Amino acid sequence: MRTKEQSDAAVVAAARAGDQRALAELLEEYLPLVYNVVGRALDGHADVDDVVQETMLRAVTGLAGLADPERFRSWLVAIALNQVRQRWREGRAGARAGQLEEAVEVADPGADFAELTVLRLGLSGQRREVVEATRWLERDEREVLSLWWLEAAGELTRAELAAACELAPKHAAVRVQRVKSRLDTARGVVRALRASPRCPELSALVKPWHGTPSALWRKRLARHIGQCPRCGFAAADLVPAEGLLVGMALVPLPAGLAAYALGQLASGTSAAAATVAASKAAGGKLAQLLAQTTAKPVVAVAAAGGLAVAATALYVQAGPGSTPNPGRPPSAAASSAPVVPEASAAAPTGEVGEAVSRPPSRKPKSSRSASASAVPRSLYGTVVDRADAAPAATARPGPLPERPEGRPITGSGSYEQPSPGNYVMVNNAQYVTLTGQGYVRVRWGLVPAERSGQLRMPSWTGLSGRLFHVASGGGRRMDDQIPGATDRPHTGMGSAATGFDTLPAGAQQMWQNEYYYLDGSVTLHLNEDWADYNLAVSAVDRAGILQDVLQPPGDAAIRYGLVRDTGTDAAPVPQYVTRSRSADPFTVPLRGDLR
């Protein structure tokens, strides 16, 4: 099996040789990574978009000079950091001496990357605090932080981090440890300032403070916190930052950046004519990023030497195939998802929840024939999800039958909405009513570090029409052991350090991403009792589901996804669903009657 690095190296080599598709794939794959490196290093400075575009352009024009394709990622990140430093140098040159310290040390509050992270990823609790703490770091600390953040999220290795910083591995480790220490100090500051009621001595200390985080004020406030039992106690339960960052998604690109940046690349330059010509020819594909502008799913990977907890707590608001528009997502034809054979019309045999192989048909079946009356409509709702064993990690999923995507999925209700089309539920009794004909993704975020215990499962009420559970993905089941964690068990359900989330008797084990097909209307409720969890709901298309479930095991996934849909009315329906509109969401039975 090829590793991600080997696969990327092959794509890089092909792009250097003039392969237009390979170049388009590289740009699409790495634009979110560069945006996150630059955005966090510049702390949301107004020039972030310009630096990202310049970085990608330099990468395209300099690709022919990259000696080792396997070093592409660290090479690209190094370019990004060099562009960040160049932008800071230009800022210094343009600043008057009396304003220099302020210009360098204080973030632009109108373009705060921490706030973008919180809003676009829908963070709360300690996850939100650790993001807000980044505002208190100095410029050079934010550079290292931007890379360590990606290392903890599984997007960079320590070797790539060191190479991007142009440091020996041991020196890089020292720099990372120093930044982590200062981030922890800043987290204590954030916690103390938020305390209610606030420490009177701290209140007096901050009276002359202008309210904008800076390294100078971090040091002043940290001195008080270190000596004050009250403020120190407030920060006593902070979870190690690496545990909170494990599995954290990339911050999705702003909608305009993808289109503009890739449009600039597609326009070409005089340098590296052959390579840029390839990007110009691939411009149609790159323009599709406007509709995607999201990070790929990130599988939780334990940070080196850290207490990795709450690996599933940080979730993405958008993933493969999702779109910031609540309307119909991009079609399969416009997607870069792998092409797989269509399902035959016959219903397969086998247990619900297992990957069932189906012979590909010679001719793709239409959505109508896939759900034809070979299975009586009266069977709808008789096959309900059940607790199932994990398939083999290397078991490829069966084909995903095609169902109609006629009416865009829209939502209404009580939820957070970090971006259009994304409905995030983080508090008990929040809900979203979904209406339309198409596919829906529900992404789980378990938070055992906040409160662990038995989960009160979400429920579906007021179903009008049909709802199927069609696939599971995200690269892992939540009970999978986290790669790199030295303690066992240490899964998305928790660890000995945090306690474990458990399922009610008979409940099906959730995966990171669960996919459903809706033809009608239904309301999904978040039902928290004791254990803390979050749900992120968004419309997706069939191509996006395929892109997710076909991700092979490796750095980006623990296992293949699982297709559950049979293409008929005998496909499984989710647990905890009812047609009653007046049902108490907390008391919906595990196996409802939908016939």
Buried (B, 14 or more C-beta within 10 A) or exposed (E): EEEEBEBBBBBBBBBBEBBBBBBBBBBBBBBBBBBBBBBBBBBBBEBBBBBBBBBBBBBBBBBBEBEEBBBBBBBBBBBBBBBBBEBBEEBEEEBEEEEEEEBBBBBBEEBBBBBBBBBBBBBBBBBBBBBBBBBBBBBBBBBBBBBBBBBBBBBBBBEBBBBBBEBEEEEBBEBBEEBBEBBBBBBBBBBBBEBEEBBEEBEEBBEEBEEEBBBBBBEBBBEBBEEBEBBBEBBEEBBBBBBBBBBBBBBBBBBEBBBBBBBBBBEBBEEBEEBBBBBBBBBEBBBBBBBBBBBBBBBBBBBBBBBBBBBBBBBBBBBBBBBBBBBBBBEBEBBBBEEBEBBBBBBBEEEBBBBBEBEEBEEEBEBEBBBBEBBEEEBBBBBBBBBBEBBEBEBBBBBBBBBBBEBBBBBEBBBBBBBEBBBBBBEBEBBBBBBBBBBBBBBBBBBBBBBBBBBBBBBBBBBEEBBBBBBBBBBBBBBBBBBBBEEEBBBBBBBEBBBBBBBEEEBBBBBBBBBBBBBBBBBBBBBBEEBBBBBBBBBBBBBBBBBBBBBBBBBBBBBBBBBBBBBBBBBBBBBBBBBEEEBEBBEBEBBBEBE
